[in-house]
Each structure stands twice: as structure tokens, then as C-alpha cells.
Amino acid sequence: MYTPTEVRALTPIRHTVESRAELPDLRDVFLCHAWDDRQGAAKELHDLLESLGVSVWFSEKDVALGTPLLREIDKGLAKSRVGIVLVTPALLRRLPAEGIADKELSALLAREQLVPIVHNTTYEALRNISPLLGSRSGLSTAEEPMADVAAKLAELVAL
């Protein structure tokens, strides 16, 4: 069940999913996350999405040893229908340093493909670090469990 705010926020994303449906070799979702979350919350979200049949670009499995990380991320961004940003305390600490997650976020903010997922933090904390990302409505694990968030995302990208 979606709230009216979620419907307003996710409708443009759904239109992007539908318009990109015919492009070859696309993943459903690009998962942007802080490096510190790769074995925790990001892996949990990845696993939940994949269990629901969602194809996820996730650096932990999609970047082979010895390959240029930024180039692989660039390819992943180009070949994904939607980008989700897992906003955690670790991500909020990393964004001011302008690392890799910041570069991914910049690319995703430029298109109607971005869904923030706030986990163990608040939108207010996010707006203090990134007003642009904080201005995007998304989903929050404070309001519903991660499994429900994943189910909403799976429904959003289903064709």
C-alpha cells in the first residue's frame, strides 16, 4: 500500500522504467550505497530485491577484481532502469568527502531515475548534507520494514 506522497514521488520513476523498457541488457535497479554498508544494509536490500526477481547492479558482485571501478560504475548507471540510493549514517558521513557514492549520486540526480531509501537516519539529516537528494521523496525503513520497501521497489520496476 502506497501513501499519497509515495505515489506522487514514484510516478515519474515508473514512467522512466516504462520508457526504458525496450533498451537491451538493462538491470532493473542500480544500488548506490556507502562502502561501509556493503556487507550490511546494502547487501540485505540487494538480497531482498533479487529474491523478488529484481535484477540489481551491486558493486559487490558486478565489479570484478582488477577492473576499473569508476568505468564499471558508469556502465552500471547507463544500463539500469532506476537508481536507488541507500541513505544511511555511513552514506551521510561519506557524501561530503565527494567519493564514489557522491559521483553515483550526481549522475542519478540528473535523471528521473532516483529513489532514496532512508535507513537508520532521517530525511532531515539527509537535507542537512544533500539538499538536492533530500528534496526527493522516497521510502523509509523507519515507516516500514526493509522487506516492505523492497516489495514496493520490485513493484515499481516490474514490467
SEDREN-742089 format. One record per residue: x, y negated, z of N, C-alpha, C in turn. Coordinates in Angstrom, 1 decimal, m for minus. Each point is the difference from the previous one (the first is absolute). Layout:
! SEDREN-742089
[[X; Y; Z]; [X; Y; Z]; [X; Y; Z]]
...
This chain:
! SEDREN-742089
[[0.8; 1.2; 0.0]; [m0.8; m1.2; 0.0]; [0.9; m1.2; 0.0]]
[[m0.2; m0.9; m1.0]; [0.8; m1.2; m0.1]; [m0.8; m1.2; 0.7]]
[[0.8; m0.9; 0.6]; [m0.6; m1.2; 0.5]; [m0.1; m1.0; m1.2]]
[[m0.9; m1.0; 0.1]; [m0.1; m1.0; m1.1]; [1.3; m0.7; m0.3]]
[[0.8; m0.2; 1.0]; [1.4; m0.6; m0.3]; [0.8; 0.9; m0.8]]
[[0.0; 1.3; 0.3]; [0.8; 1.0; m0.7]; [m0.5; 0.1; m1.5]]
[[m1.3; 0.0; m0.2]; [m0.6; 0.0; m1.3]; [0.5; m1.2; m0.8]]
[[0.0; m1.2; 0.5]; [0.4; m1.2; m0.7]; [1.5; 0.1; m0.3]]
[[0.8; 0.5; 1.0]; [1.5; 0.1; m0.2]; [0.4; 1.1; m1.0]]
[[m0.7; 1.1; 0.0]; [0.4; 1.2; m0.8]; [m0.6; 0.0; m1.4]]
[[m1.1; m0.8; m0.2]; [m0.6; 0.1; m1.4]; [1.0; m0.5; m1.1]]
[[0.8; m1.0; 0.2]; [0.9; m0.3; m1.1]; [1.1; 1.1; m0.2]]
[[0.4; 0.6; 1.1]; [0.9; 1.1; m0.1]; [m0.6; 1.2; m0.8]]
[[m1.2; 0.2; 0.3]; [m0.7; 1.1; m0.8]; [0.0; m0.3; m1.5]]
[[m0.3; m1.3; m0.3]; [0.0; m0.4; m1.4]; [1.4; 0.3; m0.7]]
[[1.1; m0.3; 0.8]; [1.3; 0.2; m0.5]; [0.2; 1.5; m0.2]]
[[m0.4; 0.9; 0.9]; [0.1; 1.4; m0.1]; [m0.7; 0.5; m1.3]]
[[m1.2; m0.5; m0.2]; [m0.7; 0.4; m1.2]; [0.7; m0.5; m1.3]]
[[0.5; m1.2; 0.0]; [0.6; m0.6; m1.2]; [1.3; 0.7; m0.3]]
[[0.7; 0.5; 1.0]; [1.3; 0.7; m0.3]; [m0.2; 1.5; m0.1]]
[[m1.2; 0.5; 0.0]; [m0.2; 1.5; 0.0]; [0.5; 0.7; m1.3]]
[[0.1; m0.7; m1.1]; [0.4; 0.6; m1.2]; [1.5; 0.0; m0.2]]
[[0.7; m0.7; 0.8]; [1.5; 0.0; m0.2]; [0.6; 1.3; 0.4]]
[[1.0; 0.5; m0.7]; [0.5; 1.4; 0.2]; [0.9; 0.0; 1.3]]
[[0.0; 1.2; 0.6]; [1.0; 0.3; 1.1]; [m0.1; m0.9; 1.2]]
[[m1.2; m0.5; 0.3]; [m0.1; m0.9; 1.1]; [m0.2; 0.8; 1.3]]
[[0.5; m0.5; 1.1]; [m0.3; 0.5; 1.3]; [m1.2; m0.8; 0.5]]
[[m0.8; 0.5; 0.9]; [m1.1; m0.7; 0.5]; [0.5; m1.1; 0.9]]
[[1.0; 0.2; 0.8]; [0.4; m0.9; 1.1]; [1.5; m0.2; 0.1]]
[[0.5; m1.2; 0.2]; [1.3; m0.3; 0.3]; [0.0; m0.3; 1.5]]
[[0.8; 0.7; 0.8]; [0.0; m0.2; 1.5]; [1.2; m0.9; 0.4]]
[[m0.2; m1.2; 0.3]; [1.0; m0.9; 0.5]; [0.0; 0.1; 1.5]]
[[1.2; 0.1; 0.6]; [0.1; 0.2; 1.5]; [1.4; m0.4; 0.4]]
[[0.1; m0.2; 1.3]; [1.3; m0.3; 0.6]; [0.8; 1.3; 0.1]]
[[1.3; m0.1; m0.2]; [0.9; 1.2; 0.1]; [m0.2; 0.7; 1.3]]
[[m0.2; m0.7; 1.1]; [m0.1; 0.6; 1.3]; [m1.3; 0.9; 0.1]]
[[m1.0; m0.2; m0.9]; [m1.3; 0.7; 0.1]; [0.0; 1.2; m0.9]]
[[1.1; 0.3; m0.8]; [0.0; 1.1; m1.0]; [m0.3; 1.3; 0.6]]
[[0.4; 0.3; 1.2]; [m0.2; 1.3; 0.6]; [m1.3; 0.0; 0.9]]
[[m0.6; m1.2; 0.3]; [m1.1; m0.1; 0.9]; [m1.3; m0.3; m0.8]]
[[m0.4; m1.3; 0.2]; [m1.3; m0.4; m0.5]; [m0.1; 0.1; m1.5]]
[[1.1; m0.3; m0.7]; [0.0; 0.0; m1.5]; [m0.2; 1.5; m0.5]]
[[0.7; 0.9; 0.7]; [m0.1; 1.4; m0.4]; [m1.4; 0.5; 0.3]]
[[m0.5; m0.4; 1.1]; [m1.4; 0.4; 0.4]; [m1.0; m0.4; m1.0]]
[[0.1; m1.3; m0.4]; [m0.9; m0.5; m1.1]; [0.2; 0.7; m1.3]]
[[1.2; 0.2; m0.4]; [0.4; 0.7; m1.2]; [m0.7; 1.4; 0.0]]
[[0.2; 0.7; 1.1]; [m0.5; 1.4; 0.1]; [m1.5; 0.0; m0.1]]
[[m0.6; m0.9; 0.7]; [m1.5; m0.1; 0.0]; [m0.5; m0.3; m1.4]]
[[0.6; m0.9; m0.7]; [m0.4; m0.3; m1.3]; [0.1; 1.1; m1.0]]
[[1.2; 0.7; 0.1]; [0.2; 1.1; m0.9]; [m0.9; 1.2; 0.3]]
[[m0.4; 0.2; 1.3]; [m0.9; 1.0; 0.3]; [m1.4; m0.3; m0.6]]
[[m0.3; m1.2; m0.3]; [m1.3; m0.4; m0.6]; [0.1; m0.1; m1.5]]
[[1.2; 0.5; m0.6]; [0.1; 0.0; m1.4]; [0.5; m1.3; m0.7]]
[[0.5; m0.9; 0.9]; [0.6; m1.3; m0.5]; [1.5; 0.2; m0.4]]
[[0.4; m0.4; m1.2]; [1.4; 0.1; m0.3]; [0.7; m1.3; 0.5]]
[[1.0; 0.2; 0.8]; [0.6; m1.1; 0.7]; [1.5; m0.1; m0.4]]
[[0.4; m1.3; m0.3]; [1.4; m0.2; m0.2]; [0.6; m0.4; 1.4]]
[[0.9; 0.8; 0.5]; [0.5; m0.1; 1.3]; [1.5; 0.2; m0.1]]
[[0.8; m1.0; 0.4]; [1.4; 0.0; m0.2]; [0.7; 1.2; 0.6]]
[[m0.5; 0.5; 1.1]; [0.5; 1.2; 0.6]; [0.1; 1.2; m0.9]]
[[m1.0; 0.1; m0.9]; [0.0; 1.2; m0.9]; [0.3; m0.4; m1.5]]
[[m0.1; m1.3; m0.3]; [0.1; m0.4; m1.4]; [1.4; m0.6; m0.4]]
[[0.8; m0.2; 0.9]; [1.3; m0.6; m0.3]; [1.1; 1.1; 0.3]]
[[0.6; 0.5; m1.0]; [1.0; 1.1; 0.1]; [1.3; m0.6; 0.5]]
[[0.8; 0.8; 0.7]; [1.3; m0.4; 0.4]; [0.8; m0.4; m1.2]]
[[0.7; m1.1; 0.1]; [0.9; m0.5; m1.1]; [m0.7; m0.8; m1.0]]
[[m1.3; m0.2; 0.1]; [m0.6; m0.9; m1.0]; [m0.1; m1.4; 0.5]]
[[0.0; m1.0; m0.9]; [m0.1; m1.4; 0.5]; [m1.4; m0.3; 0.6]]
[[0.0; m0.3; 1.3]; [m1.3; m0.1; 0.8]; [m0.9; m1.1; m0.6]]
[[0.6; m1.2; m0.3]; [m0.9; m1.1; m0.5]; [m0.6; 0.4; m1.3]]
[[0.8; 0.6; m0.9]; [m0.6; 0.4; m1.3]; [m1.1; 1.0; 0.1]]
[[0.2; 1.0; 0.9]; [m1.1; 1.0; 0.3]; [m1.2; m0.7; 0.5]]
[[0.1; m0.9; 0.9]; [m1.1; m0.8; 0.6]; [m0.7; m0.7; m1.1]]
[[0.8; m0.7; m0.9]; [m0.6; m0.7; m1.1]; [m0.9; 0.9; m0.9]]
[[0.5; 1.1; m0.3]; [m0.7; 1.0; m0.8]; [m1.3; 0.4; 0.8]]
[[0.1; 0.3; 1.3]; [m1.1; 0.4; 0.8]; [m1.1; m1.1; 0.0]]
[[0.4; m1.2; 0.1]; [m1.0; m1.1; 0.0]; [m0.7; m0.1; m1.3]]
[[0.8; 0.1; m1.1]; [m0.6; m0.1; m1.3]; [m1.0; 1.2; m0.3]]
[[0.3; 1.1; 0.6]; [m0.8; 1.2; m0.3]; [m1.0; 0.4; 1.1]]
[[m0.5; m1.0; 0.7]; [m1.0; 0.3; 1.0]; [m1.2; m0.9; m0.2]]
[[m1.2; 0.6; 0.2]; [m1.2; m0.8; m0.1]; [m0.2; m1.0; 1.0]]
[[0.3; 0.3; 1.3]; [m0.2; m0.8; 1.2]; [1.2; 0.0; 0.8]]
[[0.3; m1.1; 0.7]; [1.1; 0.0; 1.0]; [m0.6; m0.2; 1.4]]
[[0.4; 0.8; 0.9]; [m0.4; m0.2; 1.4]; [1.2; m0.4; 0.8]]
[[m0.2; m0.9; 0.9]; [1.1; m0.4; 0.9]; [m0.3; 0.4; 1.4]]
[[0.7; 0.9; 0.6]; [m0.2; 0.4; 1.3]; [0.7; m1.0; 0.9]]
[[m0.9; m0.9; 0.6]; [0.5; m1.1; 0.9]; [0.1; 0.5; 1.4]]
[[1.2; 0.2; 0.5]; [0.3; 0.5; 1.3]; [0.9; m1.1; 0.7]]
[[0.3; 0.2; 1.3]; [0.9; m0.9; 0.7]; [1.4; 0.1; m0.7]]
[[0.4; 1.2; m0.5]; [1.3; 0.1; m0.7]; [0.0; m0.8; m1.3]]
[[m1.1; 0.0; m0.7]; [0.0; m0.8; m1.3]; [0.0; m1.5; 0.4]]
[[m0.7; m0.4; 1.0]; [0.0; m1.4; 0.4]; [1.4; m0.4; 0.4]]
[[0.8; 0.8; 0.6]; [1.4; m0.3; 0.4]; [0.9; m0.1; m1.3]]
[[m0.3; 0.8; m1.0]; [0.9; 0.1; m1.2]; [m0.3; m1.1; m1.0]]
[[m1.3; m0.4; m0.1]; [m0.3; m1.0; m1.1]; [0.8; m1.3; 0.0]]
[[0.3; m0.6; 1.1]; [0.8; m1.2; 0.0]; [1.4; 0.2; m0.5]]
[[0.5; 1.3; 0.0]; [1.4; 0.3; m0.5]; [0.0; 0.1; m1.5]]
[[m1.1; 0.0; m0.6]; [m0.1; 0.0; m1.5]; [0.7; 1.3; m0.6]]
[[m0.3; 1.1; 0.6]; [0.5; 1.3; m0.5]; [m0.8; 0.6; m1.1]]
[[0.0; 1.3; m0.1]; [m0.6; 0.7; m1.1]; [m1.6; m0.1; 0.1]]
[[m0.5; 0.1; 1.2]; [m1.5; m0.1; 0.2]; [m0.5; m1.3; m0.4]]
[[0.8; m1.1; 0.2]; [m0.3; m1.3; m0.4]; [m0.1; m0.1; m1.5]]
[[0.9; 0.6; m0.7]; [0.0; 0.0; m1.4]; [m1.2; 0.7; m0.6]]
[[m0.3; 1.2; 0.6]; [m1.2; 0.7; m0.4]; [m1.3; m0.8; 0.2]]
[[0.0; m0.6; 1.2]; [m1.2; m0.9; 0.3]; [m0.1; m1.1; m0.9]]
[[1.0; m0.7; m0.4]; [0.0; m1.1; m1.0]; [m0.6; 0.5; m1.3]]
[[0.4; 1.2; m0.5]; [m0.6; 0.5; m1.2]; [m1.5; 0.3; 0.1]]
[[m0.3; 0.6; 1.1]; [m1.4; 0.4; 0.2]; [m0.9; m1.3; 0.2]]
[[0.5; m1.0; 0.7]; [m0.8; m1.2; 0.1]; [m0.4; m0.7; m1.3]]
[[0.9; 0.2; m1.0]; [m0.2; m0.6; m1.3]; [m1.2; 0.5; m0.8]]
[[m0.5; 1.2; 0.5]; [m1.1; 0.6; m0.8]; [m1.2; 0.4; 1.0]]
[[m1.1; 0.2; m0.6]; [m1.2; 0.4; 0.8]; [0.1; 1.5; 0.2]]
[[1.0; 0.5; 0.7]; [0.2; 1.4; 0.3]; [0.4; 0.3; 1.4]]
[[m0.2; m1.0; 0.9]; [0.6; 0.1; 1.3]; [m1.0; 0.2; 1.1]]
[[0.1; 1.0; 0.8]; [m0.8; 0.3; 1.1]; [0.9; 0.1; 1.3]]
[[m0.1; m1.0; 0.9]; [0.8; 0.1; 1.2]; [m0.7; 1.0; 1.0]]
[[0.8; 0.8; 0.6]; [m0.5; 0.9; 1.1]; [0.7; m0.4; 1.3]]
[[m0.8; m0.6; 0.9]; [0.6; m0.5; 1.2]; [0.0; 1.2; 1.1]]
[[1.2; 0.3; 0.5]; [0.1; 1.1; 0.9]; [0.9; m0.4; 1.2]]
[[m0.6; 0.1; 1.2]; [0.7; m0.3; 1.3]; [0.5; m1.5; 0.0]]
[[m0.7; m0.9; m0.7]; [0.2; m1.4; 0.1]; [m1.3; m0.7; m0.4]]
[[0.0; m1.3; m0.3]; [m1.2; m0.7; m0.3]; [0.2; m0.9; m1.2]]
[[m1.2; m0.4; m0.6]; [0.1; m0.9; m1.1]; [0.6; m1.3; 0.4]]
[[m0.3; m0.4; 1.2]; [0.6; m1.3; 0.5]; [1.5; 0.1; 0.0]]
[[0.6; 1.1; 0.5]; [1.5; 0.1; 0.0]; [0.5; 0.1; m1.4]]
[[m0.8; 0.6; m0.9]; [0.4; 0.0; m1.4]; [0.0; m1.4; m0.6]]
[[m1.0; m0.8; 0.2]; [m0.1; m1.3; m0.5]; [1.1; m0.9; 0.5]]
[[0.5; 0.3; 1.2]; [1.2; m0.8; 0.5]; [1.3; 0.3; m0.8]]
[[0.1; 1.1; m0.5]; [1.2; 0.4; m0.8]; [m0.2; m0.2; m1.5]]
[[m1.2; 0.4; m0.5]; [m0.3; m0.1; m1.4]; [m1.4; m0.5; m0.2]]
[[m0.1; m1.3; m0.1]; [m1.4; m0.6; m0.3]; [m0.6; 0.6; m1.2]]
[[0.8; 0.2; m1.1]; [m0.6; 0.5; m1.2]; [m0.6; 1.4; 0.2]]
[[0.8; 0.9; 0.5]; [m0.5; 1.4; 0.3]; [m1.2; m0.1; 1.0]]
[[0.2; m0.8; 1.0]; [m1.0; m0.1; 1.1]; [m1.4; m0.6; m0.5]]
[[0.1; m0.6; m1.2]; [m1.2; m0.6; m0.6]; [m0.8; 1.1; m0.7]]
[[0.6; 1.1; m0.3]; [m0.7; 1.2; m0.6]; [m0.7; 0.8; 1.0]]
[[m1.3; 0.3; m0.3]; [m0.7; 0.9; 0.9]; [0.3; 1.4; m0.4]]
[[0.0; 0.8; 1.0]; [0.4; 1.4; m0.2]; [m0.7; 0.9; 1.0]]
[[0.7; 1.0; 0.5]; [m0.5; 1.0; 1.0]; [0.9; m0.1; 1.2]]
[[m0.6; 0.4; 1.1]; [0.7; 0.0; 1.3]; [m0.2; 1.3; 0.8]]
[[1.1; 0.6; 0.5]; [m0.2; 1.2; 0.8]; [m0.4; m0.3; 1.4]]
[[m0.1; m1.3; 0.3]; [m0.6; m0.4; 1.3]; [m1.5; 0.2; 0.0]]
[[m0.6; m0.1; m1.2]; [m1.4; 0.1; m0.2]; [m0.5; 1.4; m0.3]]
[[0.9; 0.8; m0.6]; [m0.3; 1.4; m0.3]; [1.2; 0.8; m0.1]]
[[m0.1; 1.3; 0.2]; [1.2; 0.9; 0.0]; [0.7; 0.0; m1.4]]
[[1.3; 0.3; 0.0]; [0.8; 0.1; m1.2]; [m0.7; 0.9; m1.1]]
[[m0.6; 1.1; 0.5]; [m0.7; 0.9; m0.9]; [m1.1; m0.7; m0.7]]
[[m0.8; m0.8; 0.6]; [m1.1; m0.7; m0.6]; [0.5; m1.1; m1.0]]
[[1.1; m0.6; 0.4]; [0.7; m1.0; m0.9]; [0.4; 0.7; m1.3]]
[[0.6; 1.2; 0.1]; [0.5; 0.8; m1.1]; [m1.2; 0.4; m0.9]]
[[m1.1; 0.4; 0.7]; [m1.2; 0.4; m0.8]; [m0.6; m1.2; m0.8]]
[[0.0; m1.2; 0.6]; [m0.4; m1.2; m0.8]; [0.9; m0.3; m1.2]]
[[1.3; 0.2; 0.3]; [0.9; m0.3; m1.1]; [m0.1; 1.1; m1.1]]
[[m0.3; 1.2; 0.4]; [m0.2; 1.1; m1.0]; [m1.2; m0.3; m0.9]]
[[m1.1; m0.5; 0.7]; [m1.2; m0.3; m0.7]; [0.3; m1.2; m1.0]]
[[0.7; m1.0; 0.5]; [0.3; m1.2; m0.8]; [0.7; 0.4; m1.3]]
[[0.9; 1.0; 0.0]; [0.8; 0.3; m1.2]; [m0.5; 1.1; m0.8]]
[[m1.1; 0.7; 0.5]; [m0.6; 1.1; m0.8]; [m0.6; m0.5; m1.3]]
[[0.3; 0.8; m1.0]; [m0.5; m0.4; m1.3]; [m1.2; 1.0; m0.4]]
